[in-house]
Amino acid sequence: MNRNKFLSLTGLSFIGSLFFSSRKKEVADLLTACNDPITPPVPVGPYYKDEKLNRINIIEDKKGTPIDYLFKVEDKDCKPIEGAIIDIWQCDNDGHYSDFENEHTINQTWLRGYQVTNKNGECRFKSVFPGWYTNRITHVHAKVHINNQDVLITNFFFTKAIENEVYKDPIYSKGPNPTTLAQDYELRVDKDTKRHDTLLMNVTKDKNGNLIGSYKIAIA
C-alpha cells in the first residue's frame, strides 16, 4: 500500500475517534512498512506568498465542500519528522487565489496557511475542496520547510470520482474540471502518470459524511 493511503486507516491523535479499533493491526503493519516512493515535486506556480499564517482553519469566508487535510511527514527511512513546516495554498471554488492583483484579491488571505508537525510528524488543516482553472487539474499546493530550508514543493491531487461528486454542488458553478493530465501545464511533460498517481490524496469520509483528504509525505 502506498504511503498516501495510510491516513485513511490510522487513528491519529487528533482524529482517533473517526476510525475503528478493529483496524489497529492493519495500521501497525502500515506504519512499520517502508517501501513506498519519495514524494515527487511539482513547480511552485505563480500564486505562492509567504503570508506567515500559522493556523489550522484556512477557510475564512470561502464557500465550498468542507474537507480536512491530514499530513504526516517522514524521512526516507520512514521516521517521523517533528517540527517540519507544511505551508499550503489553493484556489477557491471559482478558481481564484487570494492576495494577487491579477486575481483582484489583494490583501485577502483565504485558503492559505501553515502548520508545524508534532512528534509523530503529523499536522492538519481545515479547508474547502478547491475549484479549478484553465490548464490545471484540481490541486492543492504545498511547501515543506525543515530547518529553515525548502525541502519539497509539490501539489496534491484528487481522483476524478471525488472531484465529480463534489462539483455537483452548485457552489462550484463551473462544474466538472475538463482538463486532462495531457493538458495540465505542470504535468504534461510526464511520459506516464506515475508522478500524478503518487501525489493523489486518499479521500475518505468520517462517520458524519465529512471529507478527509490524507497524505504521507516522504522526504528524500
C-alpha positions in Angstrom: 0.0 0.0 0.0 1.3 3.5 -0.9 2.4 5.9 1.8 -0.5 8.2 1.0 -3.1 5.5 1.8 -2.1 5.2 5.5 -4.1 8.0 6.9 -7.4 6.5 5.8 -6.7 3.8 8.3 -4.8 5.3 11.1 -6.1 6.7 14.4 -4.1 9.9 14.6 -4.3 11.6 17.9 -6.5 14.4 16.6 -8.9 12.2 14.7 -8.7 8.9 16.5 -12.4 8.8 17.2 -13.1 8.7 13.4 -11.6 5.2 12.9 -12.5 1.8 14.1 -10.4 -0.1 16.6 -10.6 -3.3 14.5 -8.1 -1.7 12.1 -5.3 -1.4 14.7 -3.3 -4.4 13.4 -3.5 -3.1 9.8 -2.5 0.3 11.0 0.6 -1.1 12.8 1.6 -3.0 9.7 1.3 0.1 7.5 3.4 2.2 9.9 6.2 -0.3 10.0 6.3 -0.7 6.2 8.9 1.4 4.3 8.8 0.5 0.6 6.9 3.5 -0.9 8.1 6.3 -3.2 9.6 9.6 -2.1 7.0 12.4 -2.7 7.8 13.9 -6.1 8.0 17.7 -6.7 5.8 19.9 -8.8 6.8 23.5 -9.6 5.7 26.2 -7.2 3.4 28.0 -9.7 2.7 31.8 -9.8 0.5 32.1 -6.7 2.7 31.4 -3.7 3.0 34.0 -1.0 4.7 33.7 2.4 1.8 35.1 4.4 3.1 33.6 7.7 -0.3 32.4 8.7 0.0 29.8 11.4 -3.5 28.3 11.5 -5.4 25.1 11.2 -8.5 26.7 9.7 -7.7 28.4 6.4 -11.3 28.8 5.1 -12.2 32.4 6.3 -15.4 33.3 4.4 -14.9 30.9 1.5 -17.8 28.6 0.4 -17.4 25.0 -0.7 -17.5 21.4 0.4 -15.6 21.2 3.7 -12.5 19.0 3.8 -9.8 18.3 6.4 -6.3 17.8 5.1 -4.2 15.4 7.2 -0.5 15.1 6.6 2.4 13.1 8.0 6.0 13.9 7.2 8.7 11.2 7.3 12.3 10.8 6.1 13.5 8.2 3.6 13.7 5.7 6.4 10.1 6.2 7.4 11.0 8.1 10.6 8.5 10.9 11.5 9.9 14.4 11.2 8.9 16.7 14.1 9.0 20.4 13.5 8.5 20.3 9.8 6.5 23.3 8.5 3.8 22.5 5.9 2.7 25.6 4.0 -0.4 25.1 1.8 -2.3 27.3 -0.6 -5.2 26.6 -3.0 -7.8 28.3 -5.2 -11.4 28.9 -4.1 -14.5 27.4 -5.6 -14.3 29.7 -8.6 -10.6 29.0 -9.3 -9.1 32.2 -7.8 -6.2 32.8 -5.4 -6.0 35.3 -2.6 -3.7 38.3 -2.3 -2.8 38.8 -6.0 -3.6 41.9 -8.1 -4.4 39.9 -11.3 -7.0 37.9 -9.2 -8.4 41.1 -7.7 -7.8 39.8 -4.3 -5.1 42.0 -2.8 -4.8 41.9 1.0 -7.1 38.9 1.2 -5.6 35.7 2.8 -8.2 33.0 2.5 -7.1 29.4 1.7 -3.5 29.9 2.9 -1.7 28.8 6.0 0.9 26.7 7.6 1.2 24.1 10.4 4.1 22.6 12.3 4.3 18.8 12.6 4.1 17.2 16.0 6.4 14.5 17.4 4.6 12.0 15.2 5.3 14.1 12.1 1.6 15.0 11.8 -0.5 18.1 11.2 -3.9 19.0 9.8 -5.8 21.8 8.1 -9.5 22.7 7.8 -10.4 23.8 4.3 -12.9 23.6 1.5 -12.5 21.5 -1.6 -10.6 23.5 -4.3 -12.2 24.6 -7.5 -10.2 24.7 -10.8 -8.9 27.0 -13.5 -7.8 26.6 -17.1 -4.9 24.3 -17.9 -4.6 22.7 -14.5 -6.2 19.7 -13.0 -7.7 20.2 -9.5 -4.9 20.5 -6.9 -3.6 21.8 -3.6 -0.1 23.4 -3.4 2.3 22.7 -0.6 5.8 23.6 0.6 7.6 21.7 3.2 10.3 23.5 5.2 12.8 21.8 7.6 15.4 23.8 9.5 14.6 26.9 7.5 15.1 25.3 4.1 12.6 24.3 1.5 12.9 20.5 1.1 9.8 20.0 -1.1 7.5 22.0 -3.3 4.6 20.0 -4.7 0.9 19.6 -5.5 -1.6 17.1 -4.2 -4.4 15.8 -6.5 -7.8 14.0 -6.2 -9.4 11.2 -8.1 -12.0 12.2 -10.7 -14.6 10.3 -8.8 -14.2 12.6 -5.8 -14.0 15.7 -8.0 -17.1 14.9 -9.9 -19.0 14.2 -6.7 -18.0 17.5 -5.2 -18.6 19.5 -8.3 -22.3 18.5 -8.4 -22.7 21.2 -5.8 -24.0 24.4 -7.4 -21.4 26.4 -5.4 -18.9 25.0 -7.9 -20.6 26.9 -10.8 -18.2 25.8 -13.5 -19.0 22.1 -13.0 -16.5 19.3 -13.6 -12.9 20.2 -14.4 -12.4 19.3 -18.1 -8.6 19.5 -18.0 -6.8 16.2 -18.6 -3.3 15.1 -17.5 -2.1 15.6 -21.0 -3.3 19.2 -21.0 -2.1 20.1 -17.4 0.5 22.8 -17.6 2.8 21.2 -15.0 2.2 17.5 -15.7 2.0 17.3 -19.5 5.8 16.8 -19.7 5.5 13.5 -17.9 5.7 10.4 -20.1 3.3 8.5 -17.8 1.0 9.1 -14.9 3.4 8.0 -12.2 4.0 11.4 -10.6 0.3 12.3 -10.6 -0.6 8.9 -9.2 1.9 9.2 -6.4 0.5 12.6 -5.5 -3.1 11.5 -5.2 -4.6 12.3 -1.8 -6.6 9.5 -0.2 -10.1 10.9 0.4 -12.5 9.2 2.8 -15.5 10.3 4.8 -15.9 10.4 8.6 -18.9 9.0 10.4 -20.8 12.3 9.7 -20.0 12.2 6.0 -17.3 14.9 6.0 -14.4 14.6 3.6 -10.9 13.8 4.9 -8.0 14.1 2.5 -4.8 12.5 3.7 -1.3 12.1 2.5 2.0 10.8 3.9 4.9 13.0 2.7 8.2 11.2 2.3 11.3 13.5 2.2 14.4 12.3 0.4 
